């Protein structure tokens, strides 16, 4: 018996939905998994240290880890209309905040190695003259309360916050995904699935096949994963969890395809040109 592969992904509904069948031994012929749940800022660090066989990470961290890990062409989060948001407190009646209002201000972000932060930096370079002031890293769940309570001037949020920020009395100053789509025409790359190159090409192809099958099984029987999803969704409203899955699990989750790879290359090439990430080496993103 071979040892189960060590995998880490987030407790967010899109990840638990995608990996439910595989994690529970329902994908025929797929290797067994030893699952660890960790937020993506934690898994990014795991990847940089070479921990675990398979990881869900931010696309933004790929330039630091692709010597040791290969990008799998499925299982991740990439799409349209699903980008990070910059939130502020509601402006007064008749007022409208713009990017210029963030100049010199404090902005809370969930991680400095996240794709959300990379998209924010590309947006701010174009929209915030002179740049923002202090960047404050906070746990994801603390960002909206911090903005609401005036502890920071703005917050960068992801995932289900798209559906809940108005409950905190907050205002969407800018949609990073919308800016990305308007300036590039490409879908928004968010989270990637990577696996250790040392596993070998054949095993990497097997992992990609297993992830793709797990996605399709989740679509075929969405109720099968419901208990698993809600168990790990951190007291998220079931309706919000369904919206979350509907937005972040899409055709790019089953297969990045030509447009998906173009989006990843576009993000990392543009970021490297701005000096935000190291340039990619030749063949770093070659499909498994």
Helices and strands as residue ranges (DSSP letters): E 5-9, H 13-23, E 33-37, H 40-48, E 54-58, G 59-61, H 62-65, E 69-71, E 77-79, E 85-89, G 99-102, E 107-109, H 115-127, E 135-137, H 140-148, E 154-157, H 161-164, G 165-168, E 170-175, H 176-184, E 188-196, G 197-199, H 201-220, G 222-225, H 226-231, H 238-248, H 251-254, H 257-273
